[in-house]
């Protein structure tokens, strides 16, 4: 009897030591989940709603860690820690998304460590905390106080029903977890499908040219016309090819120049995040490198916001602005923030390789470029769905940044402005931004058929309106 008690005591002490060492890992790591640094780090790795989910995961780590540490309801604590480890491991240690060998080695080790912790959590969820625990004390007390009698058939039936209920809950939880992982892209496409080179099809086509801007090769098309210069700035995820049809229509009477922003079309990527502020800097240096002293600018979407920023900073160089469904206008609202947040998560799922993303992106673009003249360009854009998803995610994050808003700059625009809006734009509805147009000193509003780019979707009317707007500006001199 003494030998049995000694073995039980030794086993209890070993379980206690193991339990404490295991729980301390979670308890010491949990405080970082409530710091700005920890939340920002998770956001940089693509964790959605990091401001909410990261502190929530910290609470799970504390609750599960204390439960196991004290041995109080340790089985439940084991399940909490297992649930904590699944998203943390897949989000924070996704070594398969990395390219640097040293970083891959480190994250593989962290991933394997978390798998081991997950296995230990499952063991605790089934075996409990061991002899030296509050759970064991409570069960011993209940056994001591309970009358010695055989369980009745009713009691046995109760426990059987309880077991079935728990199994059903477990199956439902597993199903929800799989759906969650699929929806957010953690069950995704192989890397070979994510890293394509299809964005080049929407960029400047041969014979194209290039110039170095901020250390990146910026590729552009130049129609070579001998007339006034028309500089074209595309929407995010698009490219210079958006304006190829317009250049052909205008002919040699105009010199149409269209560039590919960094990381889009045929231009090289740079380290700066996508945004109108950065793109305006690109335009400034690009114009300097090409010695463009006086020109009109066509800007679509984020390209329009960049055009406004450039024109406000260089009023002596911009002859006219043609703004097509321009972003960055208006005052942010709760609805707009929710709309932007939804699109950020949509493109983040594409970055992670969600299997459903290409089909969803294609369906989305049927509502962005609606009319038949734009379908060729629309198909080229949607074929690069995975490739441009990180760029689109970054651009939409910038849309939530108040520093990217251009509304306050409108009174600084000295040149004439043509606002060319597609009437069926659901991303930037005309009704939402029209009240801000009077901020310009002089502007004309023209509404076209289409979803987001009149020059692609309603090219005949757009060309006629453009010529009617620009011609007096150049013939009066």
N, C-alpha and C positions, 0 to 999 in steps of 0.2 A: 504493500500500500504506500509506503514511504517512497519507494522507487517511482511509482506512478505519479505521485504528487510532485516529485522533483522534476520528472520529465515534463509535466504540464507547466510547471513554473518556468522551466528553461524555454519551452516553446512559447509561452506567453511573453517572456522578455524579448525573445528574438523577434516575434511579431510586432511588439511594441516599438522596438528600435527601427525596424523596417518601415513601419507605418509612419513614424515621426519623420524619418529622413525623406520619405516619399512626399508627405504633405508639406514639408518645409519648402520644397521646390516651388510649389504653387503659391504658398503664402508669401514668400519673399519676392516672387515675380509680379504678384497682383498689383502692388501700388503703382507701377509704371502705366498700367491701363487707365489710370485716372489723370495722367499728366498730358500736357499739350504735346510734348515730344512724342510720347507713345501713340497718341491719336494721329498725329501728322505722319508718323512713320507707317502706320497701318494704311492711312489714306494714300500714301505714295505707292503702296503695294497693291492698290486697287480695292481695298475693303470698302464695300458700300456703306453709306450712313455711318462712317467711322465714329463720328461724334456721339452716336448712340450705342452702336454695337460693341465698341472697344471697352467703354466703362461697364457695359452689361456683362461682357466676358470676364472682366475683373471681379465683378460680384460673384459670378459662377465659380471662379477660382478660389475666392475667399470662402464661400459657403461649402464647396466640396472639400477644400483643404482643411477647414476647421472640423468638419464632420469626421473625416478620416483621422485627423490628428488626435481628436478627443475620443475617437471610437464611439461616437454617438450617432446612431442611424448611419453607420459607416457604409452599409450597402447602398443606400441612397446617395451618399457622398461619392461613392465610386461611379455611379451612373452619371452624376453631375459632372465629374471630371472627365469622363469619357465623352460626354456631349460637348464639353468645352474644347477638348483636344481635336475633334474632327475638323471644325472650320479653321481653327488656329493653325493646324498643321498644313491644310491645303492652301490657305491664303498666305501665310507668313513664310513658308519654307518650300515654295514652288520652284524647286531647282531646275525643273524641265523648261522653265521660261528663260533661263539665264544663258549667257554665252561665254562669260569669263570662267576659265577652268578653276581658278582658285575659289571663286564665289560658288560655283557648282559643288565643289568638294565640301565646302563648309555647310551649305544648305542641305546636301544629301545626308551629312552626319546629323544635322538638327532634325531632319525628317525622320531618320531612323530612330533617333532618341525619342521623339514623340510617339512613334509607333510602339516602342517598348513601354512608354508610360501609359499608352492606351491599353495595351495588354494587361498591365498591372492594375489599371482601373477596373477592367472587366473582372479580374480575379477578385478584387475587393468587393465588387458588386455581388459576387456569388458566394464568397467564403466569409465575408465579414471582416471584423477587426482583430480577431484573436481573443485570447482569454482575458487579458488585462485591458478591458474596455468598458465603457459605460453600458454598451449594448449587452455585454455578457453579464454584468452585474444585475441589470434589469431583468434579464431572462432567468437568472438564477433565483432572484427574489420571487418572481412569479411562480416558478416551479416549487419553491419552498412553501409558499402560502397556499397554493392551489390544492384542493382535495384530490386524493389518489383515486381516480376513477377513469374508466375507459371513455374515450370520446364517443359521443352519441352519433347516430347516423346524420342528424341535422347539422351537427358541428362539422362533420366530415364533408357534407355537401356544401356547407358555407365556404370552407377552405378550397374546395375544388372549383367553385364558381369564382372565387377570388383569383385563383391561379389562372383560369381562363380569361378573366377580365384583364389581368396584367399582361398575358400573352397577346391579347388583342391590342392593348395599348402599345406594347412593344413593336408589333407589326406595323401599326399605324404610324408610330414615330419613325420607324425605318423607312416607310414609304414616303413620309413627308421629307425626310432627310435626302432621299434620292431625288425627289422632285426639286428640292431646293438646290442641290448640287447641279442638276441639269439646267434649271432656269438661270442660274448665275454663271453658267459656263464652266464649272469645275469638272463636269463630265463633258469633255469637249473634243474638238477635232484634233487630229495629229498635227505636229508642228509643221510638217511639210505643206499642209494646206494653209497655214497661217502666214508663212513667209513666201509670198509670191512676188512677182515683178509686174503685175498687171496695171498698176497705176500709171505706168509710162504711156499707155494707150490714150490717156486723156490729157497728156502733156503736150508741150510744143513739139511739133513734128518736123522732120527734115524738109528743107534745110533750116535747121535751128542754129542758134548761137548760144554762147554762154559767157558769163562774166562772174568773177569772184566777188561775193558780198559777205562780209563778216566771216570770212574763211570758208564759206560754202559756195559751191558752183551753182549759180542760178541760170537755168536754161530759159530761153525766150524765143519767140517767133517775131519776125520783123517783115512786114509785107513789102517794104522797100519803096513805098509810094513817095512821090515828090511833093506831097501837100502837107497840110498841118498834121501834127503828131497826135495820135489818140492812144493813150496808155490804158491797157485793160487789166483789171484785177479780178481774179476769179473767186468763187465761193470755196469754203474749206472742203477738201476732199476732191475738188474738181481740178482743172488745169487750163493751160493756155489754149487747148483745142476747143474749149467752149466758144472762143471768139473767131475760129477759123472761117466759119460761114459768113460772119459779119465782114471780115477782112476781104473776102472774095466779092461780096456785094458792093462794098465801098470802092473797090478798084484802086487804080494808081493815083487817084485824086487825094487819097489820104494815106498817111503812113501809120499803119496799125501795128502796135507793139503789144504783145501779150506775154507776161512772164509766168513761170511756175513758182509758186511760193515754196519755201524750203520743205523738203520731205514730201512734196506733191509733184505729180507729173514726172518730169525728168530731172528735176532739181535735186541736189544732194540734201540730206537732212542736216539740221544744225542742232545745237544743244538747247536753244531757248524754246520754251513752251509756245504753242500756237496762241495767237491773240492779236487783236487789232493794233495794239501799241507796238508790238514787235514787227508786225507786217508794215506799219507806217515807216519804221526805221529802215526796213529792207527797201521800200520804195524810194526813200530819200537817197540812200547810197546807190541804188540801181540807176536812178536818174542822173546822179553825179557821174557815174562811170560811163554812161552813154552820152554825156554832155547835152542833156535835154534841158533847154532853158525856158521853153514855153510849150505847154501841151494841155489837152483836155484829158480827163480821166473818166473811164467807165469802171464802176465798182459794183460787184454783185455780192450781197450778203456781207460776210466779214470783210470782203474786198472793198465794199462801200464804206464801212466804218474806217478802214485804213485810209481810204481816199479822203474822207472828211478830216482825219487827223493830219494828213500831209498838207491838205489845202489850207488848214488853219495855221500851220506852221510856216508855209511857203506861199503866201498869197500872191507874190510877184511872179510865180512860175506857173500857176494853174489858171488856165484860160476859162475852163468850164468844168463842172461836175455833172456826171450822169449817174445817178444812184438807182440801182436796181434791187429792190427788196433788201434794203440796207439794214444790218444789225446795229445794236448799240444805241437805239433811240428809245426814249421814253423812260418813265420812272419805274423801278422794280416794284413788284407787288408779291403778295404771298402766292397767288396763282402762278405768276411767272417763275418764281423760285421753284415751285413744285414741278412745273413743266420742264424746267432746265434740269432739275435733279433726276427726273424720270429718264430724260435723254442721256444723261451722264451714265446712269446704270445700264441703259440699253447698249451704249457703245462700249462700256466696260465689259459687258458680257461678250461682245464681239472680240475684244482684245484677248479675253481668256479662251476664246475658241468655242463658244457655245454652238452646239450642233444646229440649233434652230436659227442662228443669226443670219446666214446668207439669205434664206427665204424671207425672213422678217425685214431685212434691210431692203431687199428687192421690192417687197410690198410697200414699204415706207416710201421708196423713191417713185413709185407709181403715183403718189400724191404730191411729190415734190416737183417733178418734171412731168407734166400731165399730157401735153399735146404732142401729136405725132412728129413734128419737125425735130423734137428734142430726143426722140427715142433711141437713136443711135448713140448719142452721148450718154444717155441714161444707162444703156446696157453696158457701156464701157466702165462707167462708174461702179455699178453694182457688181461687176465681175471682180473688182478689187475690194470687196466688202471687208474681209478679214484684214487685209493689208492696211487699209486706211482707218480702221476702227480706233487704234490708239490716238491717232491725230484728231479724229472727231471727238473723242472723249476729252482730250486736252482743250480743244477749242470750246466745247460746251462748258467746261469748267471755267474758262475765261469769261464766258457770258454772265456768270454769276458774280464776277468781280466788278465792283462799282468803278474801279479805276479804268475799266475798258469802255465805260459808257461815254458816248460822244455828244449827248444832248446839250451840255453846257458850251460846246464848241460851235454850235450852229450860228450864233450871231457873229462869229469871227470870220465866217466864210464870205469873202468879198466878191467872188465870181458868180455868174449866173448858174443856177442849178436846175437840171431837169430830173424830176423824180419819176421814174418809170416803174410802176408797180404791177405785179401780176395779181389779178383780182381774186384768184382762188388760193392765195398763199395761206396755209394754215399754220406755218411755222412763225411767220411775222405778218399777222393779218393787217391789212390796210387800216381798218377801223381802230386798231390799237395804237398806231403810230401817227395817223393823220393829224391829230391835235397838236403835234410838235413841229409840223412842217413850217408854220409861220415863224419859227425861230430863225429861218434863213432870211437874209435881207431881200433876196429876189429868187423866186423859184416858179417853175411850171410843173404841174402834176398831170401825168398821162397814165391812164389805166389800160392794161392789156389783158388779153386772154392768157391763161397759164397758171402755173403753180408757184414758181420761184425765180424764173429767169426769162423775162420777156424777149430778150435778144435770141434765145434758143427756141422758144415756144411760139412766138408770134413775130417771126423775123421780118416779114414784109412791112407790117405796120410800124415795127420798131425802127427799121431803117428810115422809113419816110419821116417819122417823128424826129429822129436824131438829126437828119439832114436839115429839116425845117428849123430845128433849134440851133444848130451850130453855124449854118451858113451866114446868118447876119453878123455873127460875132467876128467872122474872118473877112467879110466883105466891106465892113464899115471902116476898116483901117486902110 
